[in-house]
């Protein structure tokens, strides 16, 4: 990557982080625009979780990973502490892979 591209990317990142501080209170958005932005963020997160759960590269990730995510979802639904959610998901995936489930 060239130095010019790095400078442009760094400057753009800096401006994107600076703009909310400069424009806070000067621009107002409608309730509908705020709601659509929130829904877009949720949809993006769901898409990332879905692709990370089911796919590895360009192929199917196997059944151990979706099982771990399902256990994590159940643990979140039961309102278990976050550390326990992560340990249960990782443990489930690891045990299934140890048992030979892809």
C-alpha positions, 0 to 999 in steps of 0.5 A: 500500500502506498504512503498516499493511500495510508495518509488518505485512509488515516485522514478519513478515519480521523475525520469520521471520528471527529465529525460527531464531536464537532456536529453534536447538537447542530444536526437533528435527525427524525425519530424515523431516521434514528430508528432505521439506523438502529435497525441497520446496525442490528441487521449488520450484526445479525449478518456477521454472526450468521456468516461467521457461524455457518461459513468458513471461507467459501464452504460450510463450517461444520456442525460444531460451530453452529451448535456452540452458537446455539448454546451461547444463545440459550445461555444469553436467553437464560441471562447467564454471565458473559464469561460463562456464555463464552466458556459454554460456547467454546466448550461445546464447540471444542467437545464436539470437534474432539468427538469428531463432529466437523 
